[in-house]
Every structure is written in structure tokens, then in C-alpha cells.
Amino acid sequence: MMVDKVVDKVVTVEEAIADITDGAVVAVGGFGRPGFPWPCLQALAAKRVKGLTVIGLAVTQALPFLEARCLKKFISPYPAFGAARSMENPLLEAAERGEVEVEICPLGNLVEKLRAAGAGIPAFYTPVGADTEIEKGKEVRIFNGKKYLLETALKPDFAIIRACKADRRGNLVYRQTSRNLCHAMAKAASTTIAEVQEVTEVGELDPESVVTQEIYVDRIVVGEPRPLEWKARQIVRGRTRAKELEERKEERRGLTRELICLRASKELKPGMYVNLGIGMPAQVADFVEEGVILHTQNGALGFGPTLADVDRIIDTELVNAGGEPITEKPGISYMDCIEAFDMMRGGHLDVAIVGGLQVSAKGDLANWKIPGQAIGAPGGVMDLAQGARRVIVLMEHVDAKGNPKIVNECTFPITAKKIVSTIITDMAVLEVTPDGLEIREVAPGISPAEVQALTEPKLIASKDIKEMEF
């Protein structure tokens, strides 16, 4: 009987990164905590190679190299994540000083650029980014009356990713949302380093569970054991409706953020496939009725509410796109970002609920960049805007200075044109129609005249304007 000679790809961290030299292009896996290969990144940063180009989701992937002063360029969909909330972002500060070049790439385009590289496809056309700042300098083609941009493949020299288990030949198994960008990066890179928690002998993994096949993996590193459970930070969720209504009466006129989400949940019906954006839209998960199937761009379909209990122990690898812990429901499935974005761009989602900085009378959406800010954070919202059958925007009716956020024309950088169907604010529910914005409902205690006074476009009064019901 013939016995295959087992190829053993397990090496030390030092051996794995030995040939990463000055000027290398390195893709770093992870979507928040899941899939993030921290020990390998620490070792590479300590090596003090110079002039690295790093591809990654957000500032977290860049930070080790930024602190070690070896980062030349960062390619990311979320380089400015947190900037709108005045959170400290050392990457933006370094970019402003001219120390680091930052290239913004919508997340779906980044995923597709990696997929194309792994498949040997040099370029592709996509509608994502058309009529936005992303279009600048790109070739434009019209297909079936719609504008598309030419994007080129992105092939890293190295990918550093994290999985749950590997066999010694490099077959990888992930847990829950930890596969995210890791699989696409492994396929795209010339050399892939997989950090794992456990190595098994060849033949011990269930072949049906393998996500990233050995042909894409060159080196395996056994990383530091990472706890799969941790104590949740406080997330304000799940307040009773009575308490919310009482707070609204005492503290302010109009709806609280939680009540905006509760009202938004009434737009969703059993059997609908729905993506909830980062921030306020994510809270809608706490209010949807049974049978609504929730999707998240980091790789889950059919998940449940976020976790409200401060002292509850949660799974570190089960999060939504904003990094908040979520729950499993019967029927949940997991996928990598390639599959998650196919669902988004391919028209398979019934509804996308997103946040907004501005919405125009024509349904143009602006929500990825603040005017005057050199770098924005498009994330996956441009893909959602192009692919979902219906887009609902949740936001406060005015900004912190009292200026209307529903405007005649967006003055903030555009996310996508003419894609918003419904706007739900703390004051009203508005529909985008061919004739203009129609006011459909008002919040308790708010009159249509008050809504108009804080809205730039002239509103059309519905024949049966009613007060919102919860």
C-alpha cells in the first residue's frame, strides 16, 4: 500500500516572516477581532522592515506598522473609521503629515480585486463608486444604460491571516465570522501565512468543513491561544418601549435612536433578506420580528439580536460588521466576504438599512466622508447602495448645529445617486417619489409644519399623514 509523504508547512513565526523584506505588499486579515493575526503582525513590525504597503480593513491592520514606522502605504475601505465621531486615529494624523499614503477602496471592490488576483483575472467592471470621488481617474463604460468603473486586480506579495484550525498541509477551518477577508487574501497572495490556534494531523479535519484549501497556504504558525469568550462591553440595547416613550417625553421631542430603529423594523416582513449598516442601523436587529433574515457583510446570514447584557459572556468570533457581538439563531450560516458581497451586489438583498449624513430630494445619499476631510470611510455601503432592492436611511433630522440633513442637493461627498427609497428620522418617515419627498408619518408630538421647517426641499403631504405607531 502506498503512503503519501506528508508535507508539513508548520513553521515558527520567525521562519514564516523571514523573507518579508523592504517594500513588500502585505495583506492582513481580520474584520475587527475575528481573523486578526496579532502575534504575526507584532513580530513583523518588530523586524523593522521599511516601506511596506499594507492591505487591510481598518486602522487596526495598519497600526503595528505605523507605530514601528515601517508603513509606506495603506489600502483600506475604513481608514477613517471613527473620524466622524472625533475618535483618535493615528493613521489620519500620519497621512496629514505626509508620512503615509492612504488609498481608499470600497470594501466590495477590495474583495473583488483580491478575488480577481487569485483567479488570474487582471481587471473587472463594477458600478460601485460611479458618480463619486472613487470614479476619479478610472476608465468608465456604460453597460445596459448603467455606468461602470474599471478596477484592476490586487495581488499582494504576502497574506497574513488567522484561522481556527489547520492540518499540516495547510487546509484551513474557521469559526463563525472569522473567515471574512482571510480566504480572499489567501487566494490572492503569492505567499500566504496562516496563523491558527490548533494544528491537526492530515486526515483529521472534516473535508466538508475546509474553507481555504492547502494549495493557497504556504506556511502555518501556531499562534497564541486566544480565548473564544470574553465579557461584553456595555451596549445600550433592548430597553422597553414604555421606558423609551417616557424618556422621549422627558428629554426631547421626537424619537430616540432606539425608537427610530423600532420604527424601521416595521418596514421589514418575514422572508425578507436584510442588511443592517454600521452604527444606528445595527440596532434594528433588536426589534425585527421572527422570520426576517439578517445579513452582515463580514460573513453571516440569519443571525439574531445584539447582546445587551453587560456581564454576559460572549463569543469573540461572532460579531456584526461594526464589531458588536451578535447571537446565533437556528438556520444561521457563515461565509467569507467574497460570498457576502456577491449577495449584496448581486441584487439578492430585499432591503439595506444604512445611516446618513445627508439625503437629497432625489434620493442621493452621502454618508462616507465629511467635507474638508482628506480621507473617508466608504466601507461596504457603496455596494449596498448599488445592490439592494430597497435602501432605507436612518438618521437624525438635523445635524448638531441644527442644519437640515435632508437637502435639495447633497453638499457632502456622494455615496450613490438616486438610490434612497425611504428616510426615517427622529421626526418623520419620508418617501422618495418621482414627484419629490412625501411625508408619510410624523413622530408623536411633531407636526408636519415642524418637519417642513427643518427640511430643505418642499415636502409633499401624503393624503393620510399619520402619527408613528410602535
N, C-alpha and C positions, 0 to 999 in steps of 0.2 A: 504494500500500500504506500502511495506517495504521500509525503507530509510536506506541506508548504513551509518554506522558510519564512518565519515571521519577521517582518520589517518593524523595527522598534524606533519610533520617532520621538520618544520621551527624552528630553534634554534638560539641563539646568537653565535657569533664567539667563545666566551669563553667556552660555553657549547659544541660546536662542537669539540673542540680540547682538552677537559678536560682529556680524557683517553689516549692521546698520551703521552707515558712515555719513559724513557730512553731505548735506544736500539731498538726502533721501526723502521720498514721498511716503508717508506713513498714514494708513487708515486705522482709526481707533474705534473699536466697537463700543456699544452701550447706548442705552436710552434711559437717562437717569442712572439709578443704581444697577438695574439688571443689565448684564452683559458687559459691564465695565471692568477692564483688566488692570486694576490698580497696581498690583505688585510689579508687573512687567513695565508699566509706564514709569514707575518710580526708578526702576533700575536703568531704563533707557535715559531718563532725564539726568540721572547721576553720572552717566557716561560722558556727558557734556559734548555730544556731537553738535555740530553747528549747521545752521541754515536749513533746518527741517521744514518741509511742508507737511502739515497735518490735516487730515480729513476727519471730521467728526461732527457729532450732533450739535454740541453747545460748548460753552466756555469750559466746562468740566474736562473735556477731552484735550483742550489746549493748555490748561493751567499748569500741569507739571513741567512742560517745556517752556512756558512763558516765564515761570519762576527760575528756571535754570538758564534762561537767556539763550536758548538754542532754537527758538521758533522764528522762522522767517516769514511763513505764510500760513494762514488758516482758512480752509474751505468749509463752510458750515451753513446750515439753514437757520440756526439760532445763535449767531454770535452776539447779538444784543439782547439776549433773553434777560428780562429783569430790568432793563434800562427804563422802560415806561413806568416802572414802579419805583424809580430812583434807587434801585439796588446797586451796590458797588459792583463794577465789572472791570477788572484789571485789563482784560483784553481790549476793551474800547479805549481805555486810557493809553495803552501801549500803541494802539493804532493811531490815535490822535497825535502822539509824539513822533510818529513815523517809524517806529521800531518794528512793527509787524504789519504785513499786508493782509487784509481780510477780504476774501471773496465770498459774496453772498450767493447761495444756491438754494432755491426752494427744495424742500425735503424730497418730494416725489421726483423731481428732476435729478437730485443727487442719487437716489436709489436707482433710477433708470440708467444713469451714467455708469454706475458700478455694475449693474446687470449687463449692460451693453459690453463693457470691457471684458467681463467674464465669459460672454458668449461670442467674442470676436467680432462684434458689430461696431464700426467706427463712429457712427452718428445716428441720430433719430430726430423726428419732428414731434413736437408737443405743443398743445395750446397753453400750457402753464407758463405764466409770465407775460403773455401777449398783452399789449397796451399798458404795460407797467415799466418801471425802471429796469426790470430784468431784461427787457427786449433790446436795450441799447447795445449796439454793436453786433447783433445776431442776424443771421440770414432769416428772412421771413418768406413763407409760402402760404398760399391760400388753397385749402382743400375743402370741397363742398361748401364754399362760401364762408369758411371759418379760418381765422388767422392761426398759423403755427410757427413756432420758432425752431431753428436747427440747434440741437445740443450735441456735443461730442462726448464720446466715451471718456471715462476717467479711470486710468489704470495705476494703482499705487505700486510702489516697489515692495512694500511690506504691508500686511494687515496684522494688527494685534487685537485679538478678540477673546471673549470668555464664554465658555460653555459649562454645562454641569458635569458631564462625563465624556470620556474618550476611551476608545480601545487603543492599543499600542500602535495600530496602523493609522489612526487619525480620524476614524469615524466619530462624529460628534452628536451628542444628545443634549438638548436644552430643557430648561424648566420654564413654563408659562411665558411671560413676556420678555424673557432674556435673549431670545434669538434675534429680535429687532433688526439692526443693521448688520449683525455679525455674519450671517450667511452670505449676503450680497458682497460684503468686503472680502470674505474668504475666497469667493469665486473670482473676484476681480484682480486680486493682488498677485504679483509674481512669486512672492513668498508669504505664507500665512503661518503665524504663530498663534496657537490656541492655548490659552490658559484655562485649566479645568480644575475642578475640586477633586475629581476621582478618576483614576485610570484603571480600566479593566483589561483582562486578557482578551485576545482576539476570539470572537465567538460567544462572548458573554453578553454583549448588547443585543437587545431585540432588534433584528434587522428592520422591522417596521417602524421603529422609533428613531432611526437615524435621520437627521435633518441635513447636516453638512457631511458629504461623503469624503472619504480619505484622500481622494485624488486632489481635493482642494486644500489639504492641510499638510504642511511641511514639517512643523515642529510642535511638540506638545510640552507644556510646562505645567507642573503641578503647583497650583497657586496656594496661597494661604487659605486655610479653612474659613469659609465665610458663613456666619450664622444665617439660616434661612428664615429666622423670625426675629423681629425686633419690636420694641414698644412704639406704638403710633404716636406721632406728634398730634397736637390738638388740631382738629379740623372742625370748624363750626358747621354742623350739618344736622338735619333731622329734627329741627325744632317743630313744635306742634303748630298747627295752623292758627289756633286760638292765640297762642303767645305771639306769633308773628303779627297778627292783626292788631293785637293790643300794643305792641311796640311801635307799629306804624302810626297808630293814633297818637301815642305819647311823644314820639321823637321827631316825626316828619310827616309831611303829606306825600302821598304817592307810595309806591311799593318798595319794600326792602329787596335786596338782591335775591334772597331766598324765595320771596313771593313772585318775583319776575320768573324765576326758574319753575316754580309751581305752575304759573300760568302757561309757560312754554310747554310744559309736559302735556297740557290739554290738547295740543296740536298733534300729538303722537298717538297712533292707534295700534292695537295688536297686529302683528305681522309686518310692521314697518321695520326696515333696517336703517339705523340712525347713528350718525357720528356726532359726538359732542366735543366741541373745541376746548382748548385750554382756558382755565380761569372760570369765570361765572358759568359758562355753558356746561362745564363738567358737573355742576351741582344738580343739573336736571336729572341725572341718574338716580338721585334720591327720591324722585317723585313719579317716575314713569309707571304706568300700570303694567300688570303682568302681560307678557306676550310681545312687548316692544323689544326688539333685538338691538343691543348697543354694540357699536364698533369703535375701536380705537386704533389710531394709525401706528402705534408701536406693536400691534400684533395680537389683538384679542377680539373675538366676536361672540356676543351673548353673555357679557359679564353683568354683574349686579351693582348695587349701590356702593358709594364710597363708605369708608369706615368713620364713624362719628365718635366712638368711644376712645377717650384719651388713654386709658390704661389697657386697651385691648392689644393683644399680641397679634401682629400681622405678618404676612409673608413678604419678604423683601423683593421677590421677583414677580409680584402680581400688582402692577400699577397701571394707571392710565397715562395718557400722553403728557400730562403735567407732573408726573411722578407721584401722584396721590394714590394711596392704597385702595384697591377695589376688591370686590368679592366675586367668588365663583358662583355660577348658577348651573343647574342641570342643563346640558346641551352646549356649554361653552366650548369653544375651540381656539387654538392658538396657531399663529402663522408668523412668518418673518415680514419685514417691511415691503419686500417685493410683492407678496400676495396682498398685504393690507392696502397698498397703494393701487394695485390693479382693481381692487374693489371700489376705491374712491374715484379714480379717473375713468373707469370703465362704465360708469353710469349705473352701478349696482346699488347705490345708496338711495333710499327714498328721500331722506332729509339730512341736512347738515345744519347743526346749530352752532353758530360762531359768535364771537364778540365783535364789537365795532368801535372805531374811533370816530368815523363819520359814515353816513349813508346819504346818497343824493336822491333827488326826486325821481331819477330814472332807475334807481336800484343799483347804482355803482357803490362798491364797498371799499373803504380804506381802513385797514386795521393792522398793518405790519410795520409801520415806520412813522416816527414823529417828525414833523417839518423841522429842518435845521439839524437833525441828527444824521451824522455821516453814514451810520450803519444801522440797518433794521433787522428784523427777525421774521422772515416770511413763513418759516416752519412748513407745515403741510396745508395751510389754509388756502393757498392758491390752487392746489389740487382739488380740495373740497369744493371750492367755488366753481371750478370748471366741470366737475363730475357729478355732483349731487343733483337729483331731480328738483329739489326744492331747498332753498337756503333761507334760514331764519336767523335774524340778528338780534342778540340780546345786549342791551346797554342802558345806561342812564340817559335821560332825555337831553340833558345839558352837561357840559364839562365842569370842571372845578371852578371856573371863573363865571359860570352862568351862560356861556355861549351855546347856541343850539348845535347839536351833533347831527341833526337831520337838516341837510342843507340843499340849496339849489344845485350847486356843483361842488364836488369834493376838492378841498384845498390841500388835504393830506395826500401822500403818495398812494396811488390806486392799487388795490389788491386784484380786483377784476371788475369789468364793466357789465352793467345790466344783468346782474345775477341774483339780487336780493328779491325774495318774494314777500316776506313778512318781517316787520320790525316790532319787537316787544320791548317797551321801556318801562320805567317806573311810573309813567303817566298814562300810557295808551298802547293799544295794538293798532298798527297801521299796515295796510296792504299796498304793495306797489302794483298799480294798474296801468294800462296803456294811456289812460287819461290823466294820470298823476297819482299822488298819495291819497289814499282813502282812509279816514279814521273810522275804525270798526268798533272799538271799545275804549272806555276810559277807566282809570283806576278809581276805586271808591273815594269820593270826596273831591274829585277833579272834574272840571267842566271842559267841554270841547273848546270853549273860548280860551281857557288857560293853556291847553295843549297847543292851539294855534299861535298864541303869543310867544311860545318858546320853540316854535318850529319855523324855519326859514321859508320853505315852499308853501304856497297856498294849498290848504288841505281840502279834499272833497269830503263832504259829510255823508256818511252812509245813511240810508233811509231808516235804518233801525239801530242807531248807535245805542249801545247798552253798557251798563257797568260790568266790569270784570267779575266773574264768579269763580270761587275756589272750592 
